[in-house]
Amino acid sequence: MSDWPALDRFLATDPGDVGCEQALEVLHVYVEMVLEDADGSAARRYPGVAAHLAACPPCDDDFQGLLAATGATS
Amino acid sequence: MQLDAESVEWTRALESTGLVREQALARLHEMLLRIARGELRRRGGQHPISGPELDDLAHQAAADALLAITGKLSGFRGESRFTTWAYRFVILEVSTKLGRHFWRKPTVALDAQDWDRLPDRFGMDPADQAQWQGLVEALHRAVEEDLTPRQRQVFVAIVLQGVPLDALVAQLGSNRNAIYKTLFDARRKLRATLAANGYLSNAGNPAAVVLADVVLAEADEGRRS
């Protein structure tokens, strides 16, 4: 890690990142896995989605929104 | 895949005709509207919209989501509950509508390439300018020389001007995946250049990347200013 961790993190890219399209395609499945099992099984089952959500603010916002909507009604 | 009872009920009602279908559509619209309103409230710190304008946006999101859901009903395979699948549509509609709405009252100057903001965005203390000056200059040079025109356009808009990614998507008539991929490639290229010139370590490539911290904070700041 450099002396400038924020820039270092911003420029770092994960080759496993599946991108927005694939992440959003399974977001509903991913959200239910997160709600049903908090021990990280969703991230293990979909590591590329977890990597993407960690790197993409808009998709993470959608994830948080769907998590809130589904959690509030389940 | 076996559907749960509630999902079976939803799909049957929406695939039927007459009053049964109309009642299901009305009930679904009501649910989508509630989710849209809740999501717009949840994202309140990211946009300046309120009152009737906010409710109008919720209605638009719910209506467009309902249309998408009925059009793609055959694509529901029961991998989740029907409601979770359906809510995804309205959440994505909220994102799209907020991205478009950004340009009604843009809070950024699109003709500016404000490199002076970069150090602050990345937590570089002015007191340490002697240490980071070379890095920032190298980054600036790499943006000008190594990126394609499209990568530079996306980098400047999102990183220097603080344009939210979904707003840039709306402005360029593109899609989120394409813009994200463009920025992803730009980030990778810039990192390689800075590492090759000794400004960043090649080892510093964490699996979980926190672009969110920087870009969301900037988007919030831009929308509030």
Interface residues (C-beta under 8 A of the other chain):
Chain A: M1 S2 D3 W4 P5 A6 L7 D8 R9 F10 L11 A12 T13 D14 G16 D17 G19 C20 E21 L24 V26 L27 H28 V29 V31 E32 A50 A51 A54 A55 C56 P57 P58 C59 D60 D61 D62 Q64 G65 L66 A68 A69 T70 A72 T73 S74
Chain B: I35 G38 E39 R42 R43 Q46 E79 S80 R81 T83 T84 W85 Y87 R88 I91 L92 V94 S95 R121 F122 G123 M124 Q131 W132 L135 L139 V159 P164 L165 D166 N175 R176 N177 Y180 K181 F184 R187 R188 L190 R191 L194 Y199 L200 S201 A203 G204 N205 P206 A207 A208 V209 V210 L211 A212 D213 V214 V215 L216 A219
